[in-house]
């Protein structure tokens, strides 16, 4: 007997519907064949499914089973096909009946996904959010999902999310023996009530100039590099940058949640990510883990940081090949991974925050008692030169992070809270959104290219003289020119000024003076 069950497989961060077709014929020996470009995890499902069927109280007969996963020219990966394969085999064996006068073909209206264990329990799977979105687009009435995935899938409206705990519960529902209440989640309420600031920039003592630089970076979406000795607070500052960035929109939350769902990185019990992600990979990370890829391409750290912050601590310690692969996502905001049979694109629109010591020992140019730099000029130069020019070209702000003195450490925290800074950042971003409303793919000042800088960053003669001094007398590089103008535009936006003034240029120059000091 032939049976068709609707299911889904993941392609990048999206899901596509597939048909699980099961055909059973008489045979003296048990034979199960799965065709349609299944991966190893899908091929192994036959052993899990057979054990689950037997341990759920059904009779599994020795026959010839052919399971086709259509379309046959698309790779199918993952364990989400276990449950639909089990249902298809049981229907073909006449162990369950899904046809009645009231509901002639429930399998044509409902999608099924889930992993089954040997005892028939339905276990959670990755990527349930894009699967639910795809099921809704396919026009299905409902989607049977693992019970533990129900809240995540439930944020998709317009389709019934039907959670099951066991294979038996799934088959009882299909035969109209039990009723399952669809899961309903109020997406807007969840979005508005889930945001929390776990840390606050108010906790950082001193470092007022650095905090100001971080505010400018957040307001314009600028990448930033912090340079300072060990223990100066670079990591502590970086972890608080998401708290001063604008709150994520609902669309950004859904996109970010999809990426984490597909990667299996969604925190337990959390169905929607509303806080901007903060990713901090170790410097031993491989280029594939950072950028994404693999035999069956998966998102990397740059995609997991989408709409948030990617923090690279000890930047010169990263392998050069790893840093070089970041150039495309920094430029385009996406990662394109090409394979012989497919090409996948992952979002990678993140704010790069990097930190480094000024030299191998970490104390070059500092006056910290008991810590004298022992590095030679050539060692310092080799250390800094590990960061390539093209990568530096994509970092708008360089800021020196000084060592915090004991007097500041022992005092009570002072300054503004993250919410106050974020309020100013939001207002500056709104100005930029209005400014670039007619431009494509530009949402903040950091996205501006040369033609946009000429249009939106016009300056008077006094500003031009300041820039001339910066380039010729202070020894700044030519690459600093456009960066200074972009950052100046952001500083003006923070002050709600329609024009760039000399004080805006002067402040922006301070954020590029490390060009001259360290690597020019």
Phi, psi and omega in degrees: 000146182256138178222142176237130179237138179272129177217193186214152173226155184271139173230100186070236177256011177243166178240149178233141179288143175225161178253126174264104184257126183240127177235131184240132177230158179294141178200146179286337180236152180284129181216125180237123179236125177249121182237167180106040180056053175280146173277179183301318182296328178283319179299323181287349183297333182299322179290319178294317184294316180299314179296319180295320179298313181294318183282355176262006175094007178266160178264121178259118185263146178284107180215180176263114182252126173245121182244116181252131178254105185256144004288144189284348183263013181242132179294137176245126186227149176105178184255005183293346182272357180303307185295314178296326177295317179298316180295318179297320180293319180294321177295319180292331178277356183065026175281332174227155181235123182251014182244134176211172180293329179282322184225084188297334184204078181293333181291345177276347185251345188233133173270156183225131174217152177153150173266142177246140175270175184295335180267006177094001178288141178265118186258159183291159181228167175274153171074028183291330180296307176298331177294316180296321178296318179294322179297321178295315179297329180285353178083018179285152178280328184207168179218120176276123185229160172300146184303322183288344178264001191296317183294322179293314180290333185292346180285351176271116181272163176089007177210142180280121177263116188247102183277139176229150180257333183222164175297321180297319178296322178297313181291324177297321178294316181297333179264010177063031178268334178226158177251135177245124178285124178297144179277131179234126178239129176282102186298314182295318179295318178298320181295319184279340184255354186268346185289131176216142173267105182284332177229169182218139180293344176298334182291339182280120181274138181068210176055042184293322180293322179292319178300321177297318179297321178294323177296317178297317180298317180293322182293327182252002182068028184277140170289148186221144177239124178255130182239125180185168182289165177300140178083007181280346177104021183296314181293319179300319178294316182299320182295341182262358179297318179302335182284345178252358175282156177302148177299147179291143172285167179299320179296318178295321179298315180294318179296315180295319179297321178301316181297314181291328178294313180297325182277353183073024183257005180290125182304146182300130179083358180254127183255348180212131177269118180244342173275139179298132183292150175231114182245134182225078181290151178288155185290352177274004184298147177275164180294326179292318179294328181281313188266337184104164180135213185104176179302318174242096194309131177233156179296144176260190183298326181294329178278325176295335177271005182305134183067015180220218186239133170252115183253120177251100180278144183055059186308317181294344181280345177290145178298143184300321180297327179291316181292326183292328181288350179281351186295320180294309179297326177294328182276316189255341182078009177219161174241126178251122181243116184257134174233171184299324186254349184202159174230124183244147178236126178248139175296145178207053181264089186232166173260121180275124174237121182235155176222156180199159171279157179286347180199174181304320180278339174098358188239019178295130177078008180253161178238052182270123180303132179084000181227095179253134181296130180251008185274142175280159178305323180292324177294320178297317181295318178296322181296313181290325184289354175295339178266120186286155177302314179302326177289318178297329178300338183260008177247114187279329188236128170245127182227136178275131180253103183284162177289137182277128181285159184300323182300320179287322180296324184275351180272168177286151179300142176226166179110194185264154175276163182303321183297324179292316179293319181298326178299316177293321179298318179300317180295321178294321179294324178296322176299318181290322178298319178293321181297318186260020184299333180263359180264148179268135173062026175234119184237348180208169185298329181296337181280351184295140172255183187304317182293327178287324179298319179296329182277315190256357183236044179287140185229159180271182184296323180296319177294321179298321179294321177298317179294322179298318177297318181297319183283316187270315187268326179274350176079022178289153182283163178295330180295340182286340187301304181295324180296319179297318180294318180295315180293323177299320178299321179293317179299319177297321178296322178297330178265006180059034180264129180287342183239150175276125182251169181303324180292331176291318178297317182299317179293320180296325179298325179300329181276006176234001184295341179290343173306308183291321188288323190250314189232018173254000000 
